[in-house]
Amino acid sequence: MLDENQKLFDEFRMVHNNYFQNQEKYQQEFNDIGSKVLTIIKEYENRVCANTERGMYNKYSGNLAEKFQNEIREVFPMIDFIGLKMGNIKSPTKTKEAFTIKKLL
C-alpha cells in the first residue's frame, strides 16, 4: 500500500507532522490530503479482509480489520482526526465564554 502510493503517503506524512504541531493552521490541508489517504486505506483494508469474511475464518475478519487499522495508527497517530472541522460553541447565556470544539464535516 505504501509502496504503490509512495508520493501521496510522503505528502501526507509531511502534512500529518505539521498538523501534529499546529492543528488549527493545517486542518484544511490535513483533511484534503487525508481524505485521499483514507480512500486508499479503506481499499486495502477491504482487500485484506474480504477474503476472510467468506471463508471458514470469517469470525476473525473483524479482528483482522482492527489490527490493520492499529498498524496504520502506529505510523499516523492523528489519522482519526481527518474530517474534523474547528467550530465555536457559544453559550446560550452571556455569563459563560464560548469554547472551541472539533466536529465532523
C-alpha positions in Angstrom: 0.0 0.0 0.0 2.7 2.5 1.0 5.0 1.5 -1.9 2.3 1.7 -4.5 1.2 5.2 -3.3 4.5 6.5 -2.0 4.2 10.0 -3.3 0.8 10.6 -1.7 1.8 9.0 1.6 5.0 11.0 1.7 3.0 14.2 1.2 0.5 13.0 3.8 3.3 12.3 6.3 4.6 15.8 6.0 1.2 17.3 6.4 0.5 14.9 9.3 3.6 16.0 11.1 2.7 19.7 10.6 -0.8 19.0 11.8 0.6 17.3 14.9 2.4 20.6 15.7 -0.3 23.1 14.8 -3.8 21.6 14.3 -5.6 24.9 13.5 -3.3 26.0 10.8 -3.1 22.7 8.9 -6.6 21.3 9.5 -7.9 22.0 6.0 -4.8 20.7 4.2 -4.8 17.7 6.5 -8.5 17.0 5.7 -7.9 17.4 1.9 -5.0 15.0 1.6 -6.2 12.8 4.4 -9.5 12.0 2.6 -7.4 10.7 -0.4 -5.3 8.6 2.0 -8.4 7.2 3.8 -9.8 6.1 0.5 -6.7 4.1 -0.3 -6.5 2.7 3.3 -10.2 1.5 3.0 -9.5 -0.1 -0.3 -6.6 -2.1 1.0 -8.5 -3.0 4.2 -11.2 -4.4 2.0 -8.7 -6.4 0.0 -7.2 -7.8 3.2 -10.4 -8.6 5.0 -12.8 -9.5 2.1 -11.4 -13.0 1.6 -11.5 -13.9 5.3 -15.2 -12.9 5.5 -16.2 -15.5 3.0 -14.0 -18.4 4.3 -14.0 -20.5 7.4 -12.1 -17.8 9.2 -14.9 -15.2 8.9 -15.2 -14.8 12.7 -11.6 -13.4 12.6 -12.3 -10.7 9.9 -13.2 -8.0 12.5 -10.1 -8.6 14.4 -8.0 -8.5 11.2 -9.6 -5.2 10.3 -8.9 -3.8 13.7 -5.2 -4.9 13.6 -4.9 -3.3 10.2 -6.2 0.0 11.5 -4.0 -0.2 14.5 -0.9 -0.6 12.3 -2.0 2.5 10.4 -2.4 4.4 13.7 1.2 3.4 14.7 2.5 5.2 11.6 0.0 8.0 11.5 -1.4 8.6 15.1 -3.5 11.6 14.1 -5.3 9.8 11.3 -8.6 9.6 13.2 -8.7 13.4 13.1 -9.3 13.5 9.3 -12.6 15.1 8.6 -12.8 17.3 11.7 -13.5 21.0 11.5 -12.9 23.6 14.2 -16.0 25.3 15.3 -17.0 27.6 18.1 -19.8 26.6 20.5 -21.4 29.6 22.1 -23.1 29.5 25.4 -26.8 30.4 25.5 -26.1 32.6 28.5 -23.8 35.6 28.3 -22.0 34.8 31.5 -20.1 31.9 30.0 -17.4 32.2 27.4 -17.5 30.4 24.0 -15.2 27.4 23.6 -13.8 25.6 20.5 -14.6 22.0 19.8 -13.9 19.9 16.8 -16.8 18.4 14.8 -17.2 16.2 11.8 -17.5 18.0 8.5 
